[in-house]
Amino acid sequence: MVRPCTEVQEHLAAYVDNQTDDAAHAMVAAHIDECPRCRLDVDEQVSLKGQLQSLARREAKSYPAHRIWANAAREWDRRDGIRLRRNQARFAFAVACMLLMLFGAVWARLTAVHDFPAEAVLRDFKNVRSKHVMPAYRTADADVAARYLRDQLHVNLPPLNLALSRSRLLGADVIPAGAFTCGRLLYLTQRGLVGIYIVPNGTLFNRLNSGNVEGITLAVENTSKDIGLYGWRVGRIGYGLVAVKPLDAVHSEVLDAERNTRLPGQ
């Protein structure tokens, strides 16, 4: 007797997988011989099972062998190590460059920040003479000019006597001179215009020659064609007197200025 389809359908999957007992296997085989619908179901399940098995075999073959994985892992580790060392070397080089630049900047500041700006001062005095520049703060009183410079330069200038004998003070200015802000006093003397430049912290005259004026050692800049400079230091302030050449003709003004910028006991 042929069994109904609903009863056979429960055993089709096991039949395809060869997991039915002999009686069920015979029952399903007899049914699908006479039932085209159930036979089609069996064929479809057999085809699907074959496709799944083929796919599983292809996936299994797609995975490389363990030896290949191990070699690849070692190569990846080697390349990662090279990349890491390269990045470390670049970082170390960048840090070294930054430190070198910082050291250079600090060294330049330590060695140059106290240099008296002789070249800038000479250029300014040439400009004053050629363009007949008058002081921004006009006064003939040396004490008033000194107070003005103290306020403008924000430094504790001593109460200096900035008057020069046989000279008339025209006034004071605060001007840029290289890396510094300095004070400038202009005097009208018998030999023409004379400037005294006051530079806080500009106390080194390393690039200037050393000269002697009646026993007083001064720095001398005498290379310019028409003007020259005498420089000296008092405490943390550098002074420069600029005048028309020959510089020997202003020795009295230089001695007067050098003496008047010193406090008692200095």
Buried (B, 14 or more C-beta within 10 A) or exposed (E): EEBEBEEBBEBBBBBBEEEBEEEBBEBBEBBBEEBEEBEEBBEEBEEEEEEEEEEEEEEEEEEEEEEEEEEEEEEEEEEEEEEEEEEEEEEEEEEEEEEEEEEEEEEEEEEEEBBBBBBBBBBBBBEBBEEEBEBEBEBEEBEBBBBBBBEBBEBEBBEBBBBBEEBEBBBBBBBEBBEBBBBBBBBBBEBEBBBBBBBBBBBBBEEBEEBEBEEBEBBBBBEBEEBBBBBBBBBEBBBBBBBBEEBEBBEBBBBBBBEBBBEEEE
